[in-house]
């Protein structure tokens, strides 16, 4: 089963909207994690929430196009009527290959697509099918000639480590695993990721908890709290509610209801 980490109430997929994911070409694989395409036809509006990863997303289509920097809070897409979007999920630390600016300037912000990729929106809108959309998207990205430097690769590596091991609970622990001083890692993240190592560690722990709930796993919260390095169950529940916007029990009920909806 494909991971739905970051997609809140994933049972809405297919029932409310469709989501497809596409791998990048080999030339861009170090920079683009994947392309994603969402379509919807709705009789009534629907608010689709995500709990963002520490990535930049370049989005073209009928709803909130733009270069979306990393966001600390939930992202809500108010979907209505008929629509579509295609996005490129840029690997953490890699967007600096396209711009000469620290990523902290893009965090919590959305830039117009044309500011970085002139002509991209028009190219993609003129495509005849999804394969053509992706091909045109990739052609524009390749024309920019993006190249990662050693610091960007290092930022990618450390974020990937935190994502793969959500039991890492503290920045100092991540720094030890990354073989890098804490201050150096914090500067690296500010420049190339746009959010702090503490934010990344905290986000991936909640992603792990939410993924288990959403897929109907029976969760022993005291056990999971220990697995994810929380002091106790109450700290996990408090962190979960702060990021997801509801308690684990409320979220589980919502996911169950969405999965049962015809």
N, C-alpha and C positions, 0 to 999 in steps of 0.2 A: 504494500500500500504506500502510495506517495505521501511524503510528509505534507501536512497542512499547517505546520508551525507558522504562526503569525496571522493566519486566517481565523477570525473568531466566528464561532458557530459554523463550522465547515459543512454541516448538514444542509446548509442553504445552497451549496453548489449543486447545479443541475435543477434543483427545485426553483430557485430564484434567478440564477445566472449560470452561464457556462464558463469554465476556465480551462484553457489548454496551455501547456508549457512546451517550449521548444529550445533545444540546445543551440548554442552559438557555433559558428564555423570555427575551425581549428585556429585560424589567424587571430580571432578575438576571444578565445576561450579563457585566456589569462585575465581578461578584463571584464567580460560579460558573463555573469553567472547563468542567466537564461533570459529568454523572451517569454512573455506571458500575454495571452489574449483573453479578454473578458467580453462576453456579449449578454445582453438581456432584452427581454420583451415582457413588460410588466403592466398589468391592469391597474395596480396600485403601487405607490412609491415603496421602496425598500431601502433601509439604511444598512449597508454592508460595512462592517467594522474590521479593521486589521490592527494588529499590534506590531508596528514596523520593526524590521531588522535594521541593523546599522548600515544600510545601503543607500545609495542614490538610485532613484528610479527615473528614467527618461520616458515620459508618457505622451502618446499621441492618440487622438480620437475625439469622441463627442463629450467626454466628461473629464473635467479638471486636467487638461493637458498641461505639461510643464516639466521642468527638471526639478524633481522633488528631493530635497535633501533629507538626511536622517531626522526622524521625528521622535521625540521622547514620549508623546502621548498617543493614545489611540487615534487612528485615522478613520474618519467616517466618510464613506462615499454614498451620497443620497441619489440612488438610482431611480429613474422614472422613465416610463414610455419605452421606446426602442433606443438602443445605443450600443456602442462598442469602444473599446480602448485596446491599444497594444503598448506594452512597456518593455524596456530593457532594464533588467535588474543588474546594476553594475556591482562588481565585487567590492567589498569594503576595502577602502584604501586605494582603489584603482581610478576613481573619477579624476584625480589630479592629472591623469594622462591626457585629459581633454582641456583643462583650464589651468591658468597660472594664478591660483588663489588657494589659501588654506581652507580646508573643508569645514572648519568651524564657522566660516562665513556663510555656508550654505545650510547648516543645520537649522531646522525649524523654518526654513524658507523654501519658496518655490520660485524658480527663475523661468522666464519665458523660454520655450524650446529654441526659438530663433536666436536667442542670445548666445547659445553655444553651438547649435546645429542649424544654421540657416538652410531653409528649404526642406528640412526633414518632414515637417507636418504635411506639406504639399505633396511630396514624393509618396508618402505612405497613403494619403487619402486617395491618390490616383490609382492605387493598386487594384487589381481585379480579384484577388483571392488572398488568403492568409499566407500562402507560400511566397507570393509576390510581395506582400507587405513586409515580411521578414527579410527578404532579399534586398528590398529597397532600404530598409532600416540599416541593415548591415553595410550596404554600399556607402551610405552617408558616414557611418562610424569609421569605416576603413579609410575613407578619404581624409579624415582628420589625422591619420597616421599616429594613433596612440601608442606610446611605449612606456612600460612601467620601469621605474628605477628601483634600486635596491631597497629604499625605505618603503615604497609602496608595496613591494612584495612582502616585506617584513610585517607591515600592518595587516595585510591579507592573512599571513600565516598565523598571527596571534589571534585575530578574530576567529579564524577557523578553529583554532585550538579551544577557545572558550565555547564555541558552538558545539563542538564534538564532545566536550566534557562539561556538562552543566553542573557537575558536582563541584567544580571550582567555584568557591564561594567568596573569595577575597582577592583584591587586586594584588596583594603581596604574593599570594599563591600563584596567580597567573604570571606574575613577573618571574618567579622562580622557574616555572615550567617553560616560559619563553626565553629564559636565560638572558634577562635584560633588567637593568635597574628600574625601579618603579618610576622615577622622575623621567627617565629617558622614554619609557613606554608612554607615559602621559603626554609628553611633547609629541611623540610620534602620532598618537591618536588625534590630538588636536589638529595637527597639520593634515593628516591623510585620511582620517575616518570621520571626524567632525563631532564625535561624542566621546565621553571619557571611558577608560577601561572599566570603571565602577559601573557605569550605565550598561555596558555590554554584558558584564558578568550577571548583573541583576536581571536584565531582559531575558537572557537565555535560560536562566533558571525558571522563570515564569512561563516561558514558551514550553519548556519540558512539562511542567505541571498542567498547563492548559491542554497540551496535546493528549495527555493521558485521559483527562476528563472528557474531551471532545470525542474520543474514540470508544467511550463506554467502559474504560478500564475501571475495575474496582480499586479505588485509591485509599490506602491507609495513610492518612495525612501525617501522622506522627512518624511513620516509617519514611515516607517521601521527604519530609522535612530533614531527616537525618541524611538521606541520600544526597540531598541538594545543599547540604552544609548550613542549614538554618539552625539557630540556637534551639528552637522548639517549634511545635505545630502552629502556635499563634503568630509567630513571626512570618511563617510562610503564608498563612491565610491573609494577614495584613498586607503583605507585599502583593499577593495575588489580587486582592480587591483594589489596591491602589493603581495597578496597571490595567487590569481587565475591566474594572468598573462595577463588578459584582462579586459576591462571595463565591467560593468554589461550589457550594451547594446550589446557589442560584444559577451559576453558569452551567452546571451539569443538567439541571432541569431544562434550561433553554436549549441545550444541545440535543437532549433526548426528544424534546418536542419537535425540533427541526428535522431530526432523523425520521420521525414517524409521520411527518406531513406528506400527503400524497403528491 
